[in-house]
Amino acid sequence: MSGSLPPPTATDMTGICSRDQLWLNSYPIDDNLVFDYFALSPFSDWSCNNEQLRLRSVHRLDSSQLTKMTGIEYMLSEFMDPLLFVIRKQKRDGPDKVIRMLRGGHFIMHQRLLQWLPQSWKRLDMMMLKMRIRQQI
């Protein structure tokens, strides 16, 4: 037989909700620790740039280090501490060349980590707008 095997199909994790109560009992979720919480979830990609930096003990929020790399990475695109954190998946092809991926984004709401679909982004965006308005009142 010649030819290679087809690439493995991505696991659909849209129905999975992740929550690590032991971690939450010890640490708060905030913009500094959100990727530590994310790394413990079934959604984390151990081959992404963020995790490669983590293995080298470099803080994952150090964007200057991420810009020197190519490949898949996660970024915190929005947050309303402590209720909501939006993590976007993107592909970096160079220091200034980043492609946002439609699939693979996640959000943490009330300490629960979920994967979002492209069609749910509009709903999430509206929810964040409502939360911002409530914070201003």
Backbone as ProteinMPNN parsed JSONL, in Angstrom:
{"seq_chain_A": "MSGSLPPPTATDMTGICSRDQLWLNSYPIDDNLVFDYFALSPFSDWSCNNEQLRLRSVHRLDSSQLTKMTGIEYMLSEFMDPLLFVIRKQKRDGPDKVIRMLRGGHFIMHQRLLQWLPQSWKRLDMMMLKMRIRQQI", "coords_chain_A": {"N_chain_A": [[0.827, -1.187, 0.0], [0.618, 2.108, -0.941], [0.999, 5.555, -0.082], [-0.185, 7.842, 2.42], [-1.596, 7.75, 5.719], [-4.786, 9.227, 6.443], [-5.112, 12.44, 8.073], [-5.752, 12.534, 11.627], [-9.105, 12.899, 12.746], [-10.449, 15.793, 14.265], [-11.429, 15.871, 17.643], [-14.712, 16.352, 18.646], [-15.506, 18.619, 20.982], [-17.472, 20.238, 21.861], [-19.615, 19.844, 23.572], [-18.582, 19.545, 26.061], [-17.905, 20.5, 29.366], [-15.59, 21.934, 31.466], [-14.312, 21.924, 34.74], [-12.263, 22.546, 37.422], [-12.318, 21.912, 40.527], [-10.555, 21.505, 42.686], [-8.29, 23.001, 41.947], [-9.488, 25.521, 41.812], [-10.137, 25.916, 44.477], [-7.718, 26.578, 45.508], [-6.59, 28.658, 43.993], [-7.34, 31.85, 42.501], [-9.212, 32.606, 39.496], [-7.833, 34.701, 37.265], [-6.599, 37.281, 35.055], [-3.88, 36.734, 35.084], [-3.585, 34.076, 35.831], [-5.177, 32.577, 34.207], [-4.33, 31.007, 32.007], [-2.941, 28.986, 33.273], [-5.021, 27.615, 34.493], [-6.44, 26.885, 32.185], [-4.558, 25.154, 30.998], [-4.834, 22.808, 32.446], [-7.089, 21.654, 31.525], [-9.171, 19.512, 29.393], [-9.126, 20.705, 26.932], [-6.736, 21.881, 26.352], [-3.884, 22.224, 24.264], [-1.085, 20.5, 24.061], [0.997, 20.844, 22.348], [1.057, 23.452, 21.558], [2.323, 26.841, 21.211], [2.16, 28.293, 23.63], [2.278, 26.292, 25.598], [4.772, 25.236, 25.035], [6.405, 27.319, 25.822], [5.746, 27.316, 28.506], [6.868, 24.878, 29.317], [9.501, 25.602, 29.22], [9.622, 27.262, 31.329], [8.809, 29.905, 30.905], [6.794, 32.692, 31.204], [3.507, 32.494, 29.993], [2.014, 34.715, 29.224], [3.738, 36.49, 28.211], [3.98, 38.185, 25.564], [6.024, 38.974, 23.889], [7.722, 36.821, 23.681], [6.079, 34.914, 22.433], [5.755, 36.06, 19.905], [8.108, 35.482, 18.636], [7.885, 32.934, 17.818], [6.51, 30.298, 15.715], [3.429, 28.779, 14.763], [0.645, 27.155, 16.458], [-1.146, 29.02, 18.857], [-2.563, 30.323, 21.892], [-4.534, 33.086, 22.939], [-5.502, 35.548, 25.296], [-8.273, 37.174, 24.641], [-10.409, 38.733, 25.487], [-11.624, 39.827, 28.646], [-13.499, 39.842, 31.646], [-12.898, 40.212, 34.553], [-13.947, 38.71, 37.549], [-15.57, 37.028, 36.094], [-15.726, 36.332, 33.291], [-13.74, 35.048, 30.68], [-12.22, 35.112, 27.576], [-10.707, 33.027, 25.358], [-8.785, 32.875, 22.562], [-7.925, 30.898, 19.752], [-5.147, 30.833, 17.632], [-3.105, 30.962, 14.645], [0.238, 31.435, 14.228], [2.366, 32.765, 11.873], [4.554, 34.303, 11.726], [6.296, 37.159, 13.196], [4.499, 39.344, 12.839], [2.396, 38.19, 11.571], [-0.552, 36.805, 11.991], [-3.151, 34.494, 12.143], [-6.434, 34.29, 12.977], [-8.22, 31.573, 14.246], [-11.275, 30.066, 13.443], [-12.449, 27.868, 14.671], [-11.847, 26.358, 17.828], [-11.693, 28.211, 19.815], [-12.199, 29.259, 23.216], [-14.072, 29.764, 26.241], [-14.246, 30.971, 29.571], [-16.598, 30.956, 31.939], [-18.003, 31.925, 34.885], [-16.234, 30.203, 36.234], [-16.31, 27.904, 34.724], [-15.136, 26.095, 32.006], [-15.476, 26.181, 28.558], [-15.81, 25.144, 25.111], [-16.246, 27.212, 22.286], [-18.362, 27.672, 19.449], [-18.124, 28.971, 16.082], [-20.635, 30.177, 15.412], [-21.622, 30.791, 17.908], [-20.226, 32.964, 18.755], [-21.349, 35.495, 18.282], [-23.438, 35.569, 20.135], [-21.979, 35.392, 22.523], [-20.532, 37.78, 22.323], [-22.61, 39.675, 22.556], [-23.425, 39.098, 25.158], [-21.177, 39.9, 26.594], [-21.213, 42.635, 26.066], [-23.578, 43.377, 27.409], [-22.757, 42.786, 30.024], [-20.713, 44.659, 30.374], [-22.189, 47.038, 30.276], [-23.756, 46.732, 32.569], [-21.749, 46.873, 34.502], [-21.076, 49.524, 34.37], [-23.202, 50.841, 35.436]], "CA_chain_A": [[0.0, 0.0, 0.0], [1.353, 3.357, -0.943], [0.192, 6.682, 0.41], [-0.135, 8.025, 3.87], [-2.88, 7.714, 6.414], [-5.39, 10.557, 6.567], [-4.883, 13.033, 9.392], [-6.821, 12.185, 12.562], [-10.165, 13.9, 12.835], [-10.468, 16.503, 15.545], [-12.482, 15.441, 18.548], [-15.709, 17.381, 18.916], [-15.578, 18.823, 22.432], [-18.386, 21.35, 22.103], [-20.556, 19.547, 24.651], [-17.837, 19.307, 27.295], [-17.684, 21.613, 30.296], [-14.496, 21.57, 32.356], [-14.2, 22.711, 35.964], [-11.331, 21.89, 38.331], [-12.631, 22.477, 41.838], [-9.356, 21.509, 43.535], [-7.492, 24.162, 41.563], [-10.251, 26.718, 42.184], [-10.054, 26.08, 45.933], [-6.388, 27.089, 45.848], [-6.195, 29.838, 43.222], [-8.422, 32.555, 41.79], [-9.006, 32.759, 38.053], [-7.695, 36.098, 36.849], [-5.876, 37.353, 33.78], [-2.526, 36.201, 35.241], [-3.602, 32.631, 36.051], [-6.174, 31.931, 33.35], [-3.712, 29.977, 31.178], [-2.634, 27.855, 34.148], [-6.289, 26.891, 34.606], [-6.707, 26.326, 30.862], [-3.61, 24.071, 30.745], [-5.288, 21.605, 33.128], [-8.354, 21.22, 30.928], [-9.045, 18.62, 28.234], [-9.045, 21.528, 25.726], [-5.374, 22.375, 26.168], [-3.08, 21.592, 23.232], [0.256, 20.458, 24.637], [2.008, 21.191, 21.345], [0.948, 24.872, 21.207], [3.439, 27.704, 21.624], [2.012, 28.651, 25.036], [2.763, 25.185, 26.415], [6.213, 25.11, 24.828], [7.008, 28.323, 26.717], [5.518, 26.838, 29.877], [7.865, 23.841, 29.578], [10.786, 26.294, 29.423], [9.398, 28.153, 32.481], [8.593, 31.276, 30.46], [5.391, 33.046, 31.443], [2.765, 32.455, 28.735], [1.452, 36.004, 28.86], [4.816, 37.296, 27.65], [3.729, 38.167, 24.118], [7.272, 39.157, 23.141], [8.248, 35.48, 23.414], [5.196, 34.262, 21.467], [5.959, 36.619, 18.56], [9.321, 34.89, 18.065], [7.593, 31.547, 17.483], [5.479, 30.041, 14.709], [2.586, 27.642, 15.123], [-0.625, 27.406, 17.133], [-1.053, 29.643, 20.172], [-3.803, 30.831, 22.468], [-4.386, 34.417, 23.506], [-6.64, 36.051, 26.051], [-8.722, 38.292, 23.814], [-11.331, 39.561, 26.269], [-11.933, 39.291, 29.965], [-14.211, 40.658, 32.619], [-12.456, 39.567, 35.77], [-13.595, 37.287, 37.513], [-16.695, 36.274, 35.541], [-15.643, 35.867, 31.917], [-12.454, 35.11, 29.998], [-12.331, 34.575, 26.225], [-9.403, 32.561, 24.881], [-8.839, 32.625, 21.12], [-6.873, 30.084, 19.153], [-4.652, 31.463, 16.414], [-1.916, 30.387, 14.034], [1.251, 32.461, 13.988], [3.306, 32.449, 10.805], [5.672, 35.23, 11.847], [6.091, 38.156, 14.252], [3.327, 40.185, 12.585], [1.417, 37.468, 10.748], [-1.369, 35.953, 12.846], [-4.448, 34.141, 11.571], [-7.362, 33.795, 13.989], [-8.906, 30.36, 13.824], [-12.684, 30.107, 13.821], [-12.698, 26.785, 15.628], [-10.788, 26.194, 18.813], [-11.765, 29.219, 20.856], [-12.79, 28.798, 24.468], [-14.372, 30.805, 27.205], [-14.461, 30.577, 30.961], [-17.67, 31.756, 32.518], [-18.313, 31.438, 36.239], [-15.257, 29.158, 36.53], [-16.534, 26.749, 33.852], [-14.429, 26.247, 30.741], [-16.22, 25.6, 27.438], [-15.379, 25.469, 23.758], [-17.321, 27.898, 21.567], [-18.447, 27.504, 18.003], [-18.179, 30.276, 15.405], [-21.962, 30.784, 15.476], [-21.92, 31.247, 19.27], [-19.447, 34.173, 19.04], [-22.258, 36.637, 18.311], [-24.139, 35.517, 21.416], [-20.99, 35.722, 23.544], [-20.247, 39.205, 22.17], [-23.751, 40.403, 23.136], [-23.387, 38.881, 26.596], [-20.113, 40.744, 27.129], [-21.698, 44.007, 25.992], [-24.521, 43.548, 28.521], [-21.998, 42.79, 31.286], [-20.025, 45.956, 30.463], [-23.194, 48.043, 30.598], [-24.11, 46.544, 33.985], [-20.628, 47.329, 35.323], [-21.047, 50.99, 34.342], [-24.353, 51.375, 36.194]], "C_chain_A": [[0.865, 1.242, 0.0], [0.425, 4.467, -0.472], [0.254, 6.739, 1.93], [-1.536, 7.959, 4.448], [-3.467, 9.116, 6.474], [-5.134, 11.121, 7.956], [-6.028, 12.663, 10.321], [-7.869, 13.29, 12.603], [-10.151, 14.52, 14.227], [-11.639, 16.013, 16.375], [-13.42, 16.604, 18.796], [-15.882, 17.488, 20.428], [-16.561, 19.93, 22.793], [-19.373, 21.087, 23.228], [-19.889, 19.363, 26.008], [-17.677, 20.599, 28.086], [-16.628, 21.157, 31.287], [-14.477, 22.51, 33.561], [-13.317, 21.93, 36.927], [-11.479, 22.514, 39.717], [-11.424, 22.507, 42.767], [-8.482, 22.726, 43.236], [-8.182, 25.444, 42.018], [-10.241, 26.969, 43.687], [-8.733, 26.711, 46.356], [-6.026, 28.409, 45.18], [-7.425, 30.538, 42.645], [-8.161, 32.491, 40.284], [-8.959, 34.255, 37.789], [-6.849, 36.115, 35.582], [-4.445, 36.839, 33.881], [-2.5, 34.674, 35.333], [-4.526, 31.873, 35.105], [-5.556, 30.833, 32.484], [-3.239, 28.785, 32.008], [-3.873, 26.978, 34.32], [-6.614, 26.192, 33.287], [-5.821, 25.112, 30.579], [-4.038, 22.758, 31.391], [-6.536, 20.99, 32.495], [-8.128, 20.226, 29.788], [-8.909, 19.39, 26.917], [-7.62, 21.949, 25.398], [-4.622, 21.546, 25.126], [-1.625, 21.645, 23.7], [1.348, 20.798, 23.63], [1.972, 22.675, 20.977], [2.13, 25.667, 21.765], [3.37, 28.055, 23.105], [2.594, 27.558, 25.939], [4.252, 24.951, 26.229], [6.956, 26.12, 25.702], [6.878, 27.889, 28.171], [6.553, 25.781, 30.255], [9.248, 24.432, 29.819], [10.716, 27.304, 30.56], [9.343, 29.62, 32.088], [7.116, 31.576, 30.628], [4.653, 33.182, 30.114], [2.14, 33.776, 28.333], [2.508, 36.956, 28.296], [4.717, 37.25, 26.12], [4.998, 38.369, 23.305], [7.908, 37.805, 22.82], [7.406, 34.751, 22.367], [5.443, 34.779, 20.044], [7.206, 36.063, 17.88], [9.094, 33.467, 17.564], [6.612, 31.474, 16.305], [4.692, 28.826, 15.16], [1.308, 28.094, 15.815], [-0.36, 28.009, 18.512], [-2.436, 30.089, 20.612], [-3.533, 32.211, 23.042], [-5.659, 34.767, 24.274], [-7.127, 37.295, 25.329], [-9.647, 39.234, 24.558], [-11.42, 38.974, 27.666], [-12.657, 40.338, 30.784], [-14.016, 39.94, 33.949], [-13.514, 39.721, 36.871], [-14.631, 36.428, 36.787], [-16.451, 35.637, 34.179], [-14.251, 36.088, 31.343], [-12.628, 34.448, 28.643], [-10.925, 34.277, 25.718], [-9.552, 32.207, 23.407], [-7.652, 31.785, 20.685], [-6.445, 30.775, 17.859], [-3.399, 30.753, 15.929], [-0.961, 31.526, 13.712], [2.226, 31.963, 12.931], [4.524, 33.361, 10.829], [5.353, 36.268, 12.907], [4.83, 38.995, 14.075], [2.253, 39.486, 11.77], [0.68, 36.438, 11.599], [-2.716, 35.736, 12.176], [-5.318, 33.597, 12.694], [-8.112, 32.594, 13.435], [-10.348, 30.406, 14.318], [-13.041, 29.016, 14.821], [-11.537, 26.724, 16.61], [-10.753, 27.279, 19.855], [-12.475, 28.669, 22.084], [-13.191, 29.996, 25.305], [-14.586, 30.19, 28.571], [-15.51, 31.528, 31.503], [-18.054, 31.119, 33.848], [-17.508, 30.172, 36.552], [-15.463, 27.877, 35.731], [-15.924, 27.043, 32.478], [-15.169, 25.481, 29.648], [-15.568, 25.976, 26.122], [-16.541, 26.176, 23.073], [-17.202, 27.628, 20.085], [-18.502, 28.871, 17.346], [-19.549, 30.946, 15.505], [-22.315, 31.268, 16.89], [-21.165, 32.531, 19.619], [-20.341, 35.392, 19.146], [-22.977, 36.716, 19.658], [-23.196, 35.903, 22.566], [-20.653, 37.205, 23.523], [-21.36, 40.057, 22.793], [-23.752, 40.285, 24.655], [-22.327, 39.773, 27.24], [-20.523, 42.21, 27.113], [-22.661, 44.29, 27.15], [-23.785, 43.618, 29.861], [-21.268, 44.111, 31.456], [-20.99, 47.065, 30.856], [-23.574, 47.945, 32.066], [-23.001, 47.051, 34.918], [-20.589, 48.861, 35.405], [-22.168, 51.601, 35.153], [-24.036, 51.431, 37.657]], "O_chain_A": [[1.743, 1.4, 0.848], [-0.796, 4.312, -0.471], [0.688, 5.804, 2.603], [-2.529, 8.097, 3.734], [-2.723, 10.094, 6.549], [-4.957, 10.365, 8.911], [-7.159, 12.493, 9.866], [-7.543, 14.473, 12.504], [-9.878, 13.853, 15.224], [-12.724, 15.769, 15.846], [-12.982, 17.71, 19.115], [-16.352, 16.551, 21.073], [-16.501, 20.494, 23.886], [-19.921, 22.036, 23.789], [-20.559, 19.059, 26.994], [-17.356, 21.65, 27.532], [-16.767, 20.091, 31.887], [-14.608, 23.726, 33.421], [-13.599, 20.767, 37.218], [-10.84, 23.518, 40.031], [-11.282, 23.44, 43.558], [-7.997, 23.395, 44.149], [-7.535, 26.348, 42.547], [-10.327, 28.117, 44.123], [-8.637, 27.306, 47.429], [-5.25, 29.193, 45.727], [-8.428, 29.894, 42.338], [-7.018, 32.338, 39.855], [-9.917, 34.98, 38.055], [-6.432, 35.063, 35.097], [-3.841, 36.532, 32.853], [-1.509, 34.047, 34.957], [-4.64, 30.65, 35.199], [-6.205, 29.814, 32.249], [-3.146, 27.675, 31.483], [-3.783, 25.751, 34.297], [-7.021, 25.03, 33.283], [-6.284, 24.14, 29.982], [-3.639, 21.692, 30.923], [-6.976, 19.915, 32.903], [-7.014, 20.113, 29.276], [-8.606, 18.788, 25.887], [-7.338, 22.335, 24.264], [-4.715, 20.318, 25.112], [-1.013, 22.713, 23.728], [2.497, 21.017, 24.012], [2.78, 23.118, 20.161], [2.833, 25.217, 22.669], [4.402, 28.112, 23.773], [3.301, 27.843, 26.906], [4.931, 24.515, 27.159], [8.011, 25.811, 26.255], [7.797, 28.077, 28.968], [7.061, 25.781, 31.377], [10.068, 23.848, 30.528], [11.632, 28.107, 30.742], [9.779, 30.485, 32.847], [6.274, 30.774, 30.224], [5.105, 33.892, 29.215], [1.763, 33.933, 27.172], [2.199, 38.095, 27.947], [5.302, 36.38, 25.475], [5.047, 37.975, 22.14], [8.565, 37.663, 21.79], [7.947, 34.051, 21.512], [5.349, 34.014, 19.084], [7.338, 36.168, 16.66], [9.983, 32.862, 16.964], [5.972, 32.464, 15.951], [5.216, 27.951, 15.85], [0.939, 29.268, 15.762], [0.532, 27.568, 19.237], [-3.355, 30.214, 19.802], [-2.451, 32.481, 23.563], [-6.752, 34.321, 23.926], [-6.487, 38.345, 25.386], [-9.658, 40.431, 24.274], [-11.305, 37.762, 27.845], [-12.452, 41.542, 30.631], [-14.865, 39.169, 34.395], [-13.947, 40.851, 37.096], [-14.564, 35.202, 36.867], [-16.912, 34.524, 33.927], [-13.66, 37.157, 31.493], [-13.135, 33.329, 28.567], [-10.07, 35.159, 25.659], [-10.35, 31.341, 23.047], [-6.535, 31.941, 21.178], [-7.283, 31.242, 17.088], [-2.726, 30.048, 16.68], [-1.319, 32.468, 13.005], [2.828, 30.897, 13.065], [5.434, 33.194, 10.018], [4.255, 36.264, 13.463], [4.163, 39.323, 15.056], [1.299, 40.124, 11.326], [1.197, 35.359, 11.892], [-3.343, 36.682, 11.7], [-4.994, 32.574, 13.297], [-8.579, 32.607, 12.296], [-10.607, 30.746, 15.473], [-13.853, 29.235, 15.72], [-10.392, 27.005, 16.258], [-9.866, 27.278, 20.708], [-13.258, 27.723, 21.991], [-12.704, 31.107, 25.096], [-15.04, 29.055, 28.707], [-15.325, 32.745, 31.519], [-18.385, 29.936, 33.92], [-18.047, 29.195, 37.072], [-14.843, 26.859, 36.038], [-16.164, 28.092, 31.88], [-15.453, 24.292, 29.79], [-14.869, 26.985, 26.02], [-17.695, 25.788, 23.255], [-16.121, 27.392, 19.545], [-18.89, 29.843, 17.993], [-19.622, 32.165, 15.667], [-23.225, 32.081, 17.044], [-21.425, 33.131, 20.662], [-20.123, 36.243, 20.009], [-23.106, 37.791, 20.244], [-23.578, 36.65, 23.468], [-20.502, 37.825, 24.576], [-21.082, 41.043, 23.476], [-24.044, 41.252, 25.358], [-22.554, 40.336, 28.311], [-20.214, 42.95, 28.047], [-22.564, 45.333, 27.797], [-24.143, 44.414, 30.729], [-21.204, 44.638, 32.566], [-20.657, 47.929, 31.667], [-23.703, 48.966, 32.74], [-23.28, 47.589, 35.989], [-20.121, 49.422, 36.396], [-22.091, 52.773, 35.523], [-24.875, 51.85, 38.455]]}, "name": "protein", "num_of_chains": 1, "seq": "MSGSLPPPTATDMTGICSRDQLWLNSYPIDDNLVFDYFALSPFSDWSCNNEQLRLRSVHRLDSSQLTKMTGIEYMLSEFMDPLLFVIRKQKRDGPDKVIRMLRGGHFIMHQRLLQWLPQSWKRLDMMMLKMRIRQQI"}
